[in-house]
Amino acid sequence: MNAPSRLEEVRAELLRAERSLQAAQSLFAQDFLEDSLSRAYYAILHAARAALLAEGLEVSSHRSVRRLFGFHLIKTAKLDVRLAKILAEEQDDRFLADYDAWFHPERERVEKRVTEAAEFLAAIKGFLQH
């Protein structure tokens, strides 16, 4: 079996991002707030990985996605700095949602994160079309 091309990898990451966003929206509608936060973050993670792959960068860890996204896409002004903030905040909330049994986010907070995940994905899609 042949290794996937870079374009195929980018498309696979975008598809995963879209599916994670759909899951986040569905979970939010059903009031599974912690799980919705987690899926919103994964939508962003996969979108960020797609953008990095398009730049020729392969990343495996969450930390390296955040670091390389900032260094290669934000500091170079290829993408708006707001996206780095969204990535960081979503990552922090995902950690709480997945690992802190005492964390119970407000509905408004989760709605904001899901909305930001959709905005992030749209921005990455726009970036990839150029």
GROMACS elastic network, one bead per residue, 0.5 to 0.9 nm:
[ bonds ]
;  ai    aj funct       b0    kb
    2     5     6  0.87506   500
    4     7     6  0.79904   500
    4     8     6  0.57957   500
    4     9     6  0.63648   500
    5     8     6  0.51050   500
    5     9     6  0.63011   500
    5    10     6  0.87053   500
    6     9     6  0.50490   500
    6    10     6  0.62319   500
    6    11     6  0.86659   500
    6    53     6  0.69049   500
    6    54     6  0.72018   500
    6    56     6  0.79827   500
    7    10     6  0.50591   500
    7    11     6  0.61875   500
    7    12     6  0.85812   500
    7    53     6  0.84049   500
    7    54     6  0.74419   500
    8    11     6  0.50756   500
    8    12     6  0.60857   500
    8    13     6  0.86358   500
    9    12     6  0.50520   500
    9    13     6  0.62275   500
    9    14     6  0.86332   500
    9    50     6  0.74365   500
    9    53     6  0.74361   500
    9    54     6  0.88701   500
   10    13     6  0.52137   500
   10    14     6  0.62545   500
   10    15     6  0.86689   500
   10    47     6  0.86935   500
   10    49     6  0.77843   500
   10    51     6  0.74162   500
   10    52     6  0.87101   500
   10    53     6  0.61519   500
   10    54     6  0.65097   500
   11    14     6  0.50518   500
   11    15     6  0.61162   500
   11    16     6  0.85833   500
   11    50     6  0.73446   500
   12    15     6  0.50959   500
   12    16     6  0.61960   500
   12    17     6  0.85710   500
   12    46     6  0.88892   500
   12    50     6  0.81320   500
   13    16     6  0.50610   500
   13    17     6  0.61063   500
   13    18     6  0.86507   500
   13    45     6  0.89374   500
   13    46     6  0.51678   500
   13    47     6  0.63602   500
   13    48     6  0.86365   500
   13    49     6  0.67126   500
   13    50     6  0.53364   500
   14    18     6  0.61309   500
   14    19     6  0.85860   500
   14    43     6  0.84618   500
   14    46     6  0.64288   500
   14    47     6  0.56427   500
   14    48     6  0.89878   500
   14    49     6  0.85722   500
   14    50     6  0.61978   500
   14   121     6  0.82208   500
   14   124     6  0.89956   500
   14   125     6  0.81824   500
   15    18     6  0.50887   500
   15    19     6  0.61959   500
   15    20     6  0.85398   500
   15    46     6  0.84938   500
   15    47     6  0.88079   500
   16    19     6  0.51435   500
   16    20     6  0.60555   500
   16    21     6  0.85524   500
   16    42     6  0.84360   500
   16    43     6  0.70794   500
   16    46     6  0.63807   500
   16    47     6  0.81765   500
   17    20     6  0.51236   500
   17    21     6  0.61593   500
   17    22     6  0.86539   500
   17    40     6  0.87736   500
   17    42     6  0.67427   500
   17    44     6  0.65697   500
   17    45     6  0.74409   500
   17    47     6  0.55225   500
   17    48     6  0.89908   500
   17    50     6  0.89187   500
   17   121     6  0.73452   500
   18    21     6  0.51105   500
   18    22     6  0.62420   500
   18    23     6  0.86507   500
   18    43     6  0.64292   500
   18    46     6  0.87330   500
   18    47     6  0.83965   500
   18   118     6  0.86744   500
   18   121     6  0.77276   500
   19    22     6  0.50316   500
   19    23     6  0.61652   500
   19    24     6  0.85877   500
   19    39     6  0.89906   500
   19    43     6  0.74728   500
   20    23     6  0.50043   500
   20    24     6  0.61213   500
   20    25     6  0.86454   500
   20    39     6  0.52702   500
   20    40     6  0.65157   500
   20    41     6  0.83343   500
   20    42     6  0.61271   500
   20    44     6  0.86217   500
   20    46     6  0.86386   500
   21    25     6  0.62023   500
   21    26     6  0.85792   500
   21    36     6  0.87762   500
   21    39     6  0.64639   500
   21    40     6  0.56112   500
   21    41     6  0.85426   500
   21    42     6  0.78454   500
   21    43     6  0.52024   500
   21    44     6  0.83172   500
   21   114     6  0.73793   500
   21   117     6  0.69470   500
   21   118     6  0.68645   500
   21   121     6  0.86292   500
   22    25     6  0.51445   500
   22    26     6  0.61518   500
   22    27     6  0.85420   500
   22    39     6  0.85431   500
   22    40     6  0.87088   500
   22    43     6  0.87500   500
   23    26     6  0.50536   500
   23    27     6  0.59603   500
   23    28     6  0.83855   500
   23    35     6  0.89471   500
   23    36     6  0.71763   500
   23    39     6  0.63919   500
   23    40     6  0.80326   500
   24    27     6  0.51741   500
   24    28     6  0.60166   500
   24    29     6  0.86011   500
   24    32     6  0.89550   500
   24    33     6  0.87307   500
   24    35     6  0.72634   500
   24    37     6  0.67647   500
   24    38     6  0.75499   500
   24    40     6  0.52604   500
   24    41     6  0.87794   500
   24    43     6  0.83296   500
   24   114     6  0.65719   500
   25    28     6  0.50986   500
   25    29     6  0.62375   500
   25    30     6  0.87569   500
   25    36     6  0.68391   500
   25    39     6  0.86575   500
   25    40     6  0.80798   500
   25   111     6  0.86747   500
   25   114     6  0.66964   500
   25   115     6  0.88639   500
   26    29     6  0.51337   500
   26    30     6  0.64028   500
   26    31     6  0.87528   500
   26    32     6  0.87322   500
   26    36     6  0.77685   500
   27    30     6  0.50694   500
   27    31     6  0.61967   500
   27    32     6  0.50981   500
   27    33     6  0.68676   500
   27    34     6  0.88410   500
   27    35     6  0.66659   500
   27    36     6  0.51001   500
   27    37     6  0.88867   500
   27    39     6  0.85930   500
   28    32     6  0.56474   500
   28    33     6  0.56679   500
   28    34     6  0.87617   500
   28    35     6  0.80814   500
   28    36     6  0.53673   500
   28    37     6  0.83009   500
   28   107     6  0.83226   500
   28   110     6  0.75105   500
   28   111     6  0.73800   500
   28   114     6  0.81818   500
   29    32     6  0.77050   500
   29    33     6  0.88328   500
   29    36     6  0.89690   500
   30    33     6  0.82542   500
   31    34     6  0.87761   500
   31    36     6  0.82663   500
   31   107     6  0.81028   500
   32    35     6  0.55856   500
   32    36     6  0.60424   500
   32    37     6  0.87782   500
   33    37     6  0.62195   500
   33    38     6  0.86883   500
   33    97     6  0.84324   500
   33   104     6  0.78630   500
   33   105     6  0.68802   500
   33   106     6  0.80527   500
   33   107     6  0.69177   500
   33   110     6  0.63999   500
   33   111     6  0.88559   500
   34    37     6  0.51784   500
   34    38     6  0.63930   500
   34    39     6  0.88570   500
   34    93     6  0.88672   500
   34    94     6  0.79427   500
   34    96     6  0.84531   500
   34    98     6  0.71782   500
   34   103     6  0.81812   500
   34   104     6  0.70753   500
   34   105     6  0.69761   500
   34   110     6  0.80340   500
   35    38     6  0.50417   500
   35    39     6  0.62691   500
   35    40     6  0.85723   500
   35    94     6  0.86395   500
   35    97     6  0.70081   500
   35    98     6  0.76821   500
   36    39     6  0.52141   500
   36    40     6  0.60768   500
   36    41     6  0.86431   500
   36    97     6  0.88991   500
   36   110     6  0.71566   500
   36   111     6  0.89369   500
   36   113     6  0.88599   500
   36   114     6  0.75261   500
   37    40     6  0.51067   500
   37    41     6  0.63153   500
   37    42     6  0.87745   500
   37    90     6  0.76008   500
   37    93     6  0.68873   500
   37    94     6  0.58888   500
   37    97     6  0.66744   500
   37    98     6  0.88484   500
   37   105     6  0.87852   500
   37   109     6  0.89961   500
   37   110     6  0.59792   500
   37   111     6  0.87387   500
   37   113     6  0.67582   500
   37   114     6  0.70896   500
   38    41     6  0.52591   500
   38    42     6  0.64260   500
   38    43     6  0.88452   500
   38    90     6  0.82568   500
   38    91     6  0.84907   500
   38    93     6  0.76851   500
   38    95     6  0.79100   500
   38    97     6  0.64216   500
   38    98     6  0.68395   500
   39    43     6  0.62171   500
   39    44     6  0.87203   500
   39    94     6  0.81735   500
   39   114     6  0.85961   500
   40    43     6  0.51393   500
   40    44     6  0.65634   500
   40    45     6  0.87617   500
   40    90     6  0.74871   500
   40    94     6  0.82695   500
   40   110     6  0.87985   500
   40   113     6  0.66370   500
   40   114     6  0.54200   500
   40   115     6  0.86612   500
   40   116     6  0.83758   500
   40   117     6  0.56364   500
   40   118     6  0.83151   500
   41    44     6  0.51232   500
   41    45     6  0.61115   500
   41    46     6  0.87098   500
   41    87     6  0.75568   500
   41    89     6  0.89830   500
   41    90     6  0.52614   500
   41    91     6  0.60375   500
   41    93     6  0.80937   500
   41    94     6  0.61644   500
   41   113     6  0.80516   500
   41   114     6  0.83812   500
   41   117     6  0.70423   500
   42    46     6  0.60585   500
   42    47     6  0.83531   500
   42    90     6  0.88753   500
   42    91     6  0.86382   500
   42    94     6  0.85566   500
   42   117     6  0.88597   500
   43    46     6  0.54755   500
   43    47     6  0.62044   500
   43    48     6  0.86258   500
   43   117     6  0.64250   500
   43   118     6  0.81718   500
   43   120     6  0.86469   500
   43   121     6  0.73134   500
   44    47     6  0.50431   500
   44    48     6  0.59862   500
   44    49     6  0.84699   500
   44    86     6  0.85592   500
   44    87     6  0.66644   500
   44    90     6  0.80268   500
   44    91     6  0.89150   500
   44   116     6  0.88904   500
   44   117     6  0.57752   500
   44   118     6  0.83616   500
   44   120     6  0.64921   500
   44   121     6  0.65441   500
   45    48     6  0.51572   500
   45    49     6  0.61519   500
   45    50     6  0.86703   500
   45    62     6  0.75388   500
   45    65     6  0.74172   500
   45    66     6  0.84798   500
   45    87     6  0.75892   500
   45    91     6  0.84735   500
   46    50     6  0.61673   500
   46    51     6  0.87145   500
   46   121     6  0.89555   500
   47    50     6  0.50470   500
   47    51     6  0.64062   500
   47    52     6  0.87279   500
   47   120     6  0.76875   500
   47   121     6  0.58610   500
   47   124     6  0.63961   500
   47   125     6  0.81663   500
   48    51     6  0.51291   500
   48    52     6  0.62221   500
   48    53     6  0.85698   500
   48    65     6  0.69989   500
   48    66     6  0.82589   500
   48    69     6  0.68345   500
   48    87     6  0.84727   500
   48   120     6  0.86336   500
   48   121     6  0.83382   500
   48   124     6  0.72963   500
   49    52     6  0.50269   500
   49    53     6  0.59932   500
   49    54     6  0.85073   500
   49    57     6  0.84560   500
   49    58     6  0.76415   500
   49    59     6  0.70523   500
   49    60     6  0.88285   500
   49    65     6  0.66248   500
   49    69     6  0.82960   500
   50    53     6  0.50802   500
   50    54     6  0.61775   500
   50    55     6  0.87151   500
   50   124     6  0.80591   500
   50   128     6  0.85259   500
   51    54     6  0.50974   500
   51    55     6  0.64838   500
   51    56     6  0.89175   500
   51    57     6  0.86834   500
   51    69     6  0.81998   500
   51    73     6  0.83264   500
   51   124     6  0.64860   500
   51   125     6  0.84982   500
   51   127     6  0.77487   500
   51   128     6  0.68431   500
   52    55     6  0.50092   500
   52    56     6  0.64562   500
   52    57     6  0.51329   500
   52    58     6  0.67781   500
   52    59     6  0.78157   500
   52    65     6  0.79670   500
   52    68     6  0.77117   500
   52    69     6  0.67500   500
   52    72     6  0.79412   500
   52    73     6  0.79663   500
   53    58     6  0.56291   500
   53    59     6  0.80649   500
   54    57     6  0.72748   500
   54   128     6  0.73668   500
   55    58     6  0.88572   500
   55    72     6  0.82541   500
   55    73     6  0.87640   500
   57    68     6  0.83873   500
   58    65     6  0.89090   500
   59    62     6  0.82360   500
   59    64     6  0.62568   500
   59    65     6  0.60737   500
   59    68     6  0.83004   500
   60    63     6  0.86590   500
   60    64     6  0.70179   500
   60    65     6  0.74147   500
   61    64     6  0.52593   500
   61    65     6  0.63604   500
   61    66     6  0.88269   500
   62    65     6  0.52078   500
   62    66     6  0.64414   500
   62    67     6  0.87625   500
   62    91     6  0.84059   500
   63    66     6  0.52685   500
   63    67     6  0.62048   500
   63    68     6  0.85652   500
   64    68     6  0.57531   500
   64    69     6  0.80220   500
   65    68     6  0.53691   500
   65    69     6  0.57188   500
   65    70     6  0.84278   500
   66    69     6  0.52571   500
   66    70     6  0.63174   500
   66    71     6  0.87125   500
   66    84     6  0.76348   500
   66    87     6  0.70443   500
   66    88     6  0.71616   500
   66    91     6  0.88095   500
   67    70     6  0.53624   500
   67    71     6  0.62264   500
   67    72     6  0.86129   500
   68    72     6  0.56815   500
   68    73     6  0.76731   500
   69    72     6  0.55438   500
   69    73     6  0.53453   500
   69    74     6  0.66410   500
   69    75     6  0.88012   500
   69    84     6  0.73720   500
   70    73     6  0.57015   500
   70    75     6  0.60728   500
   70    76     6  0.85782   500
   70    81     6  0.81810   500
   70    83     6  0.89609   500
   70    84     6  0.61712   500
   71    74     6  0.60738   500
   71    75     6  0.53219   500
   71    76     6  0.72000   500
   72    75     6  0.63313   500
   72    76     6  0.60403   500
   72    77     6  0.86165   500
   72    78     6  0.80822   500
   73    76     6  0.55220   500
   73    77     6  0.62710   500
   73    78     6  0.50875   500
   73    79     6  0.56055   500
   73    80     6  0.84050   500
   73    81     6  0.88780   500
   74    78     6  0.60164   500
   74    79     6  0.52618   500
   74    80     6  0.62585   500
   74    81     6  0.55905   500
   74    82     6  0.88758   500
   74    83     6  0.80406   500
   74    84     6  0.69949   500
   75    78     6  0.77689   500
   75    79     6  0.84132   500
   75    81     6  0.79499   500
   76    79     6  0.78262   500
   77    80     6  0.65043   500
   77    81     6  0.76959   500
   78   127     6  0.79997   500
   79    82     6  0.84413   500
   79    83     6  0.72701   500
   79    84     6  0.87609   500
   79   123     6  0.81152   500
   79   124     6  0.83463   500
   79   127     6  0.75443   500
   80    83     6  0.58476   500
   80    84     6  0.77236   500
   80   123     6  0.88771   500
   81    84     6  0.54195   500
   81    85     6  0.68056   500
   81    86     6  0.89746   500
   82    85     6  0.51065   500
   82    86     6  0.62874   500
   82    87     6  0.87038   500
   83    87     6  0.61382   500
   83    88     6  0.86135   500
   83   116     6  0.89222   500
   83   119     6  0.88949   500
   83   120     6  0.64208   500
   83   123     6  0.84184   500
   84    87     6  0.50650   500
   84    88     6  0.61940   500
   84    89     6  0.86392   500
   85    88     6  0.51644   500
   85    89     6  0.61177   500
   85    90     6  0.84285   500
   86    89     6  0.52425   500
   86    90     6  0.59155   500
   86    91     6  0.83560   500
   86   113     6  0.81969   500
   86   116     6  0.69078   500
   86   117     6  0.79380   500
   86   120     6  0.77162   500
   87    90     6  0.52707   500
   87    91     6  0.60243   500
   87    92     6  0.86376   500
   87   117     6  0.86988   500
   87   120     6  0.84562   500
   88    91     6  0.51568   500
   88    92     6  0.62526   500
   88    93     6  0.87142   500
   89    92     6  0.51402   500
   89    93     6  0.62003   500
   89    94     6  0.85325   500
   89   113     6  0.85756   500
   90    93     6  0.51004   500
   90    94     6  0.59804   500
   90    95     6  0.85884   500
   90   113     6  0.67225   500
   90   116     6  0.88162   500
   90   117     6  0.83622   500
   91    94     6  0.50769   500
   91    95     6  0.62986   500
   91    96     6  0.88180   500
   92    95     6  0.52735   500
   92    96     6  0.65476   500
   92    97     6  0.87601   500
   93    96     6  0.50922   500
   93    97     6  0.60155   500
   93    98     6  0.85281   500
   93   105     6  0.88255   500
   93   113     6  0.88571   500
   94    98     6  0.59735   500
   94    99     6  0.83243   500
   95    98     6  0.53159   500
   95    99     6  0.58700   500
   95   100     6  0.75690   500
   96    99     6  0.53796   500
   96   101     6  0.81098   500
   96   102     6  0.86952   500
   96   103     6  0.62413   500
   96   104     6  0.89251   500
   97   100     6  0.61202   500
   97   101     6  0.77531   500
   97   103     6  0.63572   500
   97   104     6  0.76871   500
   97   105     6  0.80404   500
   98   101     6  0.79595   500
   99   102     6  0.89886   500
   99   103     6  0.85280   500
  100   103     6  0.54107   500
  100   104     6  0.88342   500
  101   104     6  0.80263   500
  105   108     6  0.82745   500
  105   109     6  0.64581   500
  105   110     6  0.67588   500
  106   109     6  0.53111   500
  106   110     6  0.65799   500
  106   111     6  0.87600   500
  107   110     6  0.52244   500
  107   111     6  0.61130   500
  107   112     6  0.86195   500
  108   111     6  0.50247   500
  108   112     6  0.61529   500
  108   113     6  0.86880   500
  109   112     6  0.51475   500
  109   113     6  0.63384   500
  109   114     6  0.87798   500
  110   113     6  0.50234   500
  110   114     6  0.61695   500
  110   115     6  0.85043   500
  111   114     6  0.52037   500
  111   115     6  0.61186   500
  111   116     6  0.85275   500
  112   115     6  0.51076   500
  112   116     6  0.60438   500
  112   117     6  0.85463   500
  113   117     6  0.60758   500
  113   118     6  0.87030   500
  114   117     6  0.50209   500
  114   118     6  0.64316   500
  114   119     6  0.87619   500
  115   118     6  0.52012   500
  115   119     6  0.63555   500
  115   120     6  0.86651   500
  116   120     6  0.59664   500
  116   121     6  0.85031   500
  117   120     6  0.50013   500
  117   121     6  0.61366   500
  117   122     6  0.85614   500
  118   121     6  0.51882   500
  118   122     6  0.61822   500
  118   123     6  0.86426   500
  119   122     6  0.50920   500
  119   123     6  0.61521   500
  119   124     6  0.86674   500
  120   123     6  0.51184   500
  120   124     6  0.62530   500
  120   125     6  0.86485   500
  121   124     6  0.51393   500
  121   125     6  0.61665   500
  121   126     6  0.86113   500
  122   125     6  0.50988   500
  122   126     6  0.61967   500
  122   127     6  0.86276   500
  123   126     6  0.50728   500
  123   127     6  0.61713   500
  123   128     6  0.86714   500
  124   128     6  0.61248   500
  124   129     6  0.86565   500
  125   128     6  0.51228   500
  125   129     6  0.63329   500
  126   129     6  0.52671   500
  126   130     6  0.70072   500
  127   130     6  0.57080   500
